[in-house]
């Protein structure tokens, strides 16, 4: 049984799209900087760069020092 609200479901779907975009871009452009990829994703998803970075950190795809 899924107890998430519709807003939570939308957010999780958006996070999945962001994570997929990041893994695809990392595979396609392995030498590109992380911040450059964050910018590309942020522009495509109409988000801020820190917002994209926070999503990726929460999903363990990016780690800060």
C-alpha positions in Angstrom: 0.0 0.0 0.0 1.4 3.4 -1.0 0.6 6.0 1.6 2.3 8.9 -0.2 0.4 12.0 -1.2 0.1 13.0 -4.9 2.6 15.8 -4.3 5.1 13.3 -2.8 4.6 11.0 -5.8 5.3 14.0 -8.2 8.4 14.9 -6.3 9.7 11.3 -6.3 9.1 11.1 -10.0 10.9 14.4 -10.6 13.8 13.2 -8.5 14.0 10.0 -10.5 14.2 12.0 -13.7 17.0 14.1 -12.3 18.9 11.1 -11.1 18.6 9.4 -14.5 19.7 12.5 -16.3 22.8 12.7 -14.1 23.8 9.1 -14.6 23.3 9.3 -18.3 25.3 12.6 -18.6 28.1 11.2 -16.4 28.3 8.1 -18.7 28.3 10.3 -21.8 30.7 13.0 -20.6 32.9 11.4 -17.9 35.4 14.2 -17.9 32.9 17.0 -17.5 32.8 18.7 -14.1 29.9 17.9 -11.7 28.9 21.5 -11.5 28.6 21.8 -15.3 26.3 18.8 -15.3 24.3 20.2 -12.5 23.8 23.4 -14.5 22.7 21.4 -17.6 20.1 19.5 -15.5 19.0 22.5 -13.7 18.3 24.4 -16.9 16.5 21.4 -18.4 14.3 20.8 -15.3 13.9 24.6 -14.5 15.5 24.2 -11.1 18.4 25.8 -9.4 21.8 24.2 -9.4 21.8 23.8 -5.6 18.4 22.2 -5.8 19.8 19.6 -8.3 22.8 19.1 -6.2 20.7 18.4 -3.1 18.6 15.9 -4.9 21.7 14.0 -6.0 23.2 14.1 -2.5 19.9 12.7 -1.0 20.0 9.9 -3.5 23.7 9.1 -2.9 24.8 10.0 -6.4 27.1 12.8 -5.4 29.1 13.3 -2.3 30.6 16.5 -0.9 34.0 16.7 0.8 
